[in-house]
Amino acid sequence: MNKHYDEFIELFSKNLKDDCVTWSMEKIREGILTIPELYSGVLVPALYSIDDCPDDNPGCIWDEHVKTSIIRTIIEVLYPTVIDLAEKEGKKHGKIVLTCPEREYHEIGLRMMADFFQINGYQVVYIGSNTPRGQIWEVIRSEKPDYVGISVTDYYLLSEAKKIIERIRNECSKDIRILLGGQAFRKNPHTVEEFGGDLYIESYDDVLSLGKGEGI
């Protein structure tokens, strides 16, 4: 995997969007990488490479946005492949709603997880970033999912996630399983159980295990 990441990061570090997209599409089309391998072994590490923004770099924010846009485009252009893989797998694991709390704008990791779930036979209702608490409640009431996935990157929004979880536990079916992800939960693993979550999910293997009934 390191070889593929090194090839990609050489293009990515120079913000060569067209080259990054073409490289990714070719690797999938030629069967050199699978979607999970590309996402987990290349795109996620590339995202982490832009996670830190040093104070002495005045252009850091715009550069981060450009790089995030590159990864978002790669994910979207590969979506037809995700559809094909999902059709072969069939719907067999129920429905999942995936969302971020209000004021949480980091959604690329959650977007990749949405594809992982879809490939593995889940019906995905992807809401994405910055979703008001009331709207999360409304989609749960409307869609009646088997799972709700909440992703938090900015640790100061953990309290908002806690309020969402409390309302789900108090007002929804007890059968709904709450899956938590994102860097804020990763760095504060004790909050998963404390907040009433069922499981922390961060990888394709975690999705596979969930489908097999492991760990939950």
Secondary structure by P-SEA (a helix, b strand, c coil): caaaaaaaaaaaaacaaaaaaaaaaaaaaaccccaaaaaaacaaaaaaaaccccccccaaaaaaaaaaaaaaaaaaaaaaaaaaaaaaacccccbbbbbbcccccccaaaaaaaaaaaaaccccccccccccaaaaaaaaaaccccbbbbbbccccaaaaaaaaaaaaaacccccbbbbbbcaaaaaccccccccccccccccaaaaaaaaacccc
